[in-house]
């Protein structure tokens, strides 16, 4: 693994889409978690770098650039997503220690954040996240696709075990940090069975999380080739069943029974499917306004 220094011209990038945020900050380019379904492999293209999982670029001036944005009179003070493209707490962070300074700036400017990681290294910064959560909205999430460790090791070889991720989320019950699980992606014929879905929701409930987000596998660009090669090599029988779904229109008939399972399990464990309303509710409470009503199936 190589951690290669680079400089950035801005810390937070504007993003479009149906997200509960419109700012994204990424300390790193590349990610040694090497998740086979990772959508972010495209992010190495402009660097003319192909080894996404071994050569990681670190933005050494990102804290300086972040403060320039946060102190600007034009800054809107809305939620920043920390690590929307690559994990902020991948192994390079243990050495580079970029995140503590970023969190200190968020505390200084009382700026709300959302953070998703597949590492329990985040617990190193527990006190900073605790402090920020008393000043602004904080959500810590972890992507958990399966509780089957044999599948997890193949699918996400560089990440922490699913059990460790759930334990990490559970640690934040002592704070005002909101927590969630991203079961994203749900992979046809590999992680889409009711037993696996229930195992993830049950573990999430035990960890005290508030919501579980779900999404089906999406294959585009370099991700398509990497993931299909992985499936053909590791799960050839499942690969032959999965491949037709990712031809034109193949997922249309598949979706309904999977979403029915997820909905049934969601009702059983009482875990929300959306956190835009949770952000609104938190902000309303901080301002002394009437709380926003939540629904398990509220779509954002």
C-alpha positions as CSV (number, residue, x, y, z in Angstrom):
1,X,0.0,0.0,0.0
2,X,1.3,3.4,-1.0
3,X,0.0,6.7,0.5
4,X,1.0,9.4,-2.1
5,X,0.8,13.1,-1.1
6,X,-1.2,15.5,-3.4
7,X,-2.7,18.9,-2.9
8,X,-6.3,20.0,-3.6
9,X,-7.7,23.3,-4.6
10,X,-10.9,23.0,-2.6
11,X,-12.0,20.7,0.3
12,X,-15.8,20.4,-0.2
13,X,-17.2,19.7,-3.6
14,X,-20.8,20.4,-4.5
15,X,-22.9,17.3,-5.4
16,X,-26.2,16.9,-7.0
17,X,-28.9,14.3,-6.5
18,X,-31.4,13.1,-3.9
19,X,-29.1,13.2,-1.0
20,X,-29.6,14.8,2.5
21,X,-26.5,16.9,1.8
22,X,-25.0,18.9,-1.1
23,X,-21.4,19.0,0.0
24,X,-18.9,16.2,-0.1
25,X,-15.4,16.1,1.3
26,X,-12.9,13.3,0.5
27,X,-9.5,13.2,2.1
28,X,-8.3,10.3,-0.1
29,X,-8.4,9.1,-3.7
30,X,-8.3,5.4,-3.9
31,X,-9.2,2.9,-1.1
32,X,-7.5,-0.2,0.2
33,X,-10.7,-1.7,1.4
34,X,-10.9,-3.0,-2.2
35,X,-14.7,-3.6,-2.1
36,X,-15.5,-5.5,-5.3
37,X,-18.7,-3.5,-5.9
38,X,-17.1,0.0,-5.3
39,X,-18.6,2.6,-7.6
40,X,-15.7,5.0,-7.0
41,X,-13.0,3.4,-9.2
42,X,-13.6,6.1,-11.8
43,X,-12.1,8.6,-9.4
44,X,-8.5,7.5,-10.3
45,X,-9.1,8.0,-14.0
46,X,-8.1,11.7,-14.1
47,X,-4.9,10.8,-12.1
48,X,-4.0,8.3,-14.9
49,X,-3.7,5.8,-12.1
50,X,-5.2,2.3,-12.4
51,X,-4.4,0.7,-9.1
52,X,-7.3,2.0,-7.1
53,X,-6.9,-0.4,-4.2
54,X,-3.1,-0.1,-3.6
55,X,-2.0,3.4,-4.5
56,X,-3.9,5.9,-2.4
57,X,-3.6,9.6,-2.8
58,X,-3.9,11.8,0.3
59,X,-4.8,15.5,0.1
60,X,-2.2,16.9,2.5
61,X,-3.6,20.5,2.5
62,X,-7.3,19.6,2.9
63,X,-7.7,21.0,6.4
64,X,-6.3,24.4,5.2
65,X,-8.7,24.4,2.2
66,X,-11.6,23.4,4.4
67,X,-11.2,26.3,6.8
68,X,-11.1,28.7,3.9
69,X,-14.5,27.4,2.9
70,X,-16.0,27.2,6.4
71,X,-15.0,30.8,7.3
72,X,-16.2,32.3,4.0
73,X,-19.3,34.5,4.3
74,X,-20.7,32.5,1.4
75,X,-20.6,29.2,3.2
76,X,-24.1,28.0,3.9
77,X,-23.4,25.9,7.0
78,X,-25.3,22.8,5.8
79,X,-24.4,19.2,6.2
80,X,-21.0,18.0,4.8
81,X,-20.7,14.3,3.8
82,X,-17.2,13.2,4.9
83,X,-15.9,10.5,2.6
84,X,-18.7,10.0,0.0
85,X,-16.3,8.7,-2.6
86,X,-13.6,6.9,-0.5
87,X,-13.4,5.9,3.1
88,X,-12.0,8.6,5.4
89,X,-10.8,5.9,7.9
90,X,-9.0,3.5,5.6
91,X,-5.6,2.3,6.7
92,X,-3.7,5.3,5.4
93,X,-5.6,7.5,7.9
94,X,-3.9,5.7,10.8
95,X,-0.6,7.2,9.7
96,X,-1.8,10.4,8.0
97,X,-4.2,11.6,10.8
98,X,-6.1,14.0,8.6
99,X,-9.5,13.5,10.2
100,X,-8.9,14.9,13.7
101,X,-8.0,18.3,12.2
102,X,-11.1,18.2,9.9
103,X,-13.3,17.3,12.9
104,X,-11.8,20.1,15.0
105,X,-12.7,22.6,12.2
106,X,-16.3,21.2,12.1
107,X,-16.4,21.8,15.9
108,X,-15.0,25.3,15.6
109,X,-17.6,26.3,13.0
110,X,-20.4,24.0,14.5
111,X,-21.0,22.4,11.1
112,X,-23.2,19.3,10.8
113,X,-21.6,16.2,9.2
114,X,-22.5,12.7,7.8
115,X,-19.7,10.2,7.8
116,X,-19.7,6.6,6.5
117,X,-16.9,4.1,7.2
118,X,-16.1,0.4,7.1
119,X,-13.4,0.8,9.7
120,X,-13.5,1.0,13.5
121,X,-10.5,3.3,13.3
122,X,-13.1,6.1,13.7
123,X,-13.2,5.2,17.4
124,X,-9.8,6.9,17.7
125,X,-11.8,10.2,17.1
126,X,-14.7,9.3,19.4
127,X,-14.2,12.3,21.7
128,X,-14.2,14.7,18.8
129,X,-17.4,13.3,17.3
130,X,-19.0,13.3,20.7
131,X,-18.1,17.0,21.1
132,X,-19.4,17.9,17.6
133,X,-22.6,16.0,18.2
134,X,-23.4,18.4,21.1
135,X,-23.0,21.3,18.8
136,X,-24.4,20.1,15.5
137,X,-26.1,17.1,13.7
138,X,-23.7,14.2,13.4
139,X,-24.5,10.9,11.7
140,X,-22.0,8.0,11.7
141,X,-22.9,5.2,9.3
142,X,-21.3,2.0,8.2
143,X,-21.9,0.0,5.1
144,X,-22.8,-3.6,6.0
145,X,-23.7,-5.9,3.1
146,X,-23.7,-9.2,4.9
147,X,-23.1,-10.8,8.4
148,X,-21.6,-13.8,6.7
149,X,-17.9,-13.4,7.3
150,X,-16.8,-15.9,4.6
151,X,-18.7,-13.7,2.0
152,X,-17.5,-10.5,3.6
153,X,-13.8,-11.4,3.4
154,X,-14.1,-12.0,-0.3
155,X,-16.3,-9.1,-1.1
156,X,-14.6,-6.4,1.1
157,X,-11.1,-7.9,1.8
158,X,-9.5,-4.8,3.3
159,X,-12.4,-3.7,5.5
160,X,-13.2,-4.5,9.1
161,X,-15.5,-7.4,9.8
162,X,-19.2,-6.7,9.8
163,X,-19.3,-7.5,13.6
164,X,-16.6,-4.9,14.3
165,X,-18.5,-2.3,12.3
166,X,-21.7,-3.0,14.3
167,X,-19.7,-2.8,17.6
168,X,-18.3,0.5,16.4
169,X,-21.8,1.9,15.8
170,X,-22.9,0.6,19.2
171,X,-20.2,2.6,20.9
172,X,-21.9,5.9,19.9
173,X,-25.0,5.1,21.9
174,X,-23.3,7.0,24.7
175,X,-23.3,10.2,22.7
176,X,-25.7,12.4,20.7
177,X,-24.3,10.9,17.5
178,X,-27.0,9.4,15.2
179,X,-26.0,6.1,13.7
180,X,-27.1,4.1,10.7
181,X,-26.3,1.1,8.5
182,X,-26.1,1.2,4.8
183,X,-27.0,-2.2,3.3
184,X,-25.7,-1.0,0.0
185,X,-25.6,-2.8,-2.3
186,X,-27.9,-5.7,-1.9
187,X,-26.3,-8.2,-4.3
188,X,-28.6,-10.6,-6.3
189,X,-28.2,-14.2,-5.3
190,X,-25.3,-13.4,-2.9
191,X,-26.7,-11.1,-0.1
192,X,-30.3,-10.8,-1.1
193,X,-31.7,-13.8,0.9
194,X,-34.1,-13.2,3.7
195,X,-31.8,-14.8,6.2
196,X,-28.9,-12.4,5.4
197,X,-31.2,-9.3,5.2
198,X,-32.7,-10.3,8.6
199,X,-29.2,-10.8,10.1
200,X,-28.1,-7.3,9.1
201,X,-31.2,-5.7,10.4
202,X,-31.1,-7.7,13.7
203,X,-27.4,-6.7,14.2
204,X,-28.3,-3.1,13.4
205,X,-31.1,-3.1,15.9
206,X,-28.8,-4.6,18.6
207,X,-26.3,-1.8,17.9
208,X,-28.9,0.8,18.5
209,X,-28.9,2.3,15.0
210,X,-31.9,4.5,13.9
211,X,-32.1,3.6,10.2
212,X,-31.0,1.2,7.6
213,X,-30.6,2.4,4.0
214,X,-30.8,-0.2,1.2
215,X,-30.1,-0.1,-2.5
216,X,-29.6,-2.8,-5.2
217,X,-26.3,-3.4,-6.9
218,X,-25.5,-0.9,-9.6
219,X,-22.9,-1.8,-12.2
220,X,-21.3,1.0,-14.3
221,X,-18.0,1.8,-15.8
222,X,-14.9,0.1,-14.3
223,X,-17.0,-1.3,-11.5
224,X,-18.9,-3.6,-13.9
225,X,-15.8,-5.3,-15.1
226,X,-14.2,-5.7,-11.7
227,X,-17.4,-7.0,-10.0
228,X,-18.4,-9.5,-12.8
229,X,-14.8,-10.9,-12.9
230,X,-15.0,-11.3,-9.1
231,X,-18.4,-13.1,-9.3
232,X,-17.3,-15.4,-12.2
233,X,-14.1,-16.4,-10.3
234,X,-15.6,-16.8,-6.7
235,X,-19.2,-17.7,-7.3
236,X,-19.6,-19.0,-10.9
237,X,-23.1,-20.5,-10.4
238,X,-24.4,-17.2,-8.9
239,X,-22.6,-15.3,-11.6
240,X,-24.6,-17.2,-14.3
241,X,-27.8,-16.3,-12.6
242,X,-26.8,-12.7,-11.9
243,X,-25.5,-11.7,-15.3
244,X,-28.9,-11.7,-17.2
245,X,-30.2,-9.2,-14.6
246,X,-27.6,-6.6,-15.7
247,X,-28.5,-6.8,-19.3
248,X,-31.0,-4.2,-20.5
249,X,-34.1,-4.1,-18.2
250,X,-33.2,-7.3,-16.5
251,X,-33.6,-6.0,-12.9
252,X,-37.2,-4.8,-13.5
253,X,-38.9,-8.1,-12.5
254,X,-36.4,-8.9,-9.9
255,X,-36.8,-5.9,-7.7
256,X,-40.3,-6.4,-6.3
257,X,-39.8,-9.6,-4.2
258,X,-36.5,-8.3,-2.8
259,X,-38.1,-5.0,-1.7
260,X,-41.0,-7.0,-0.2
261,X,-38.6,-8.9,2.0
262,X,-36.8,-5.7,3.0
263,X,-40.1,-4.0,3.9
264,X,-41.2,-7.0,5.9
265,X,-37.9,-7.1,7.9
266,X,-37.9,-3.3,8.3
267,X,-41.3,-3.4,9.9
268,X,-40.2,-6.2,12.2
269,X,-37.2,-4.3,13.5
270,X,-38.7,-0.8,13.3
271,X,-35.7,0.8,11.5
272,X,-36.2,3.9,9.3
273,X,-35.4,3.9,5.6
274,X,-34.5,7.6,5.3
275,X,-32.5,10.2,7.2
276,X,-33.4,13.5,5.6
277,X,-36.3,13.6,8.1
278,X,-34.0,12.7,10.9
279,X,-31.7,15.6,10.0
280,X,-34.8,17.9,9.9
281,X,-36.0,16.6,13.2
282,X,-32.6,17.1,14.9
283,X,-32.2,20.7,13.6
284,X,-35.8,21.5,14.7
285,X,-35.1,20.2,18.2
286,X,-31.9,22.3,18.4
287,X,-33.9,25.4,17.4
288,X,-36.8,24.6,19.8
289,X,-39.3,24.0,16.9
290,X,-42.0,21.4,16.6
291,X,-40.5,17.9,15.9
292,X,-40.8,16.5,12.4
293,X,-42.8,13.3,12.3
294,X,-40.9,10.2,11.1
295,X,-42.2,7.3,9.1
296,X,-40.4,3.9,8.6
297,X,-40.9,4.2,4.8
298,X,-40.4,7.9,4.3
299,X,-38.7,8.4,1.0
300,X,-36.2,11.3,0.7
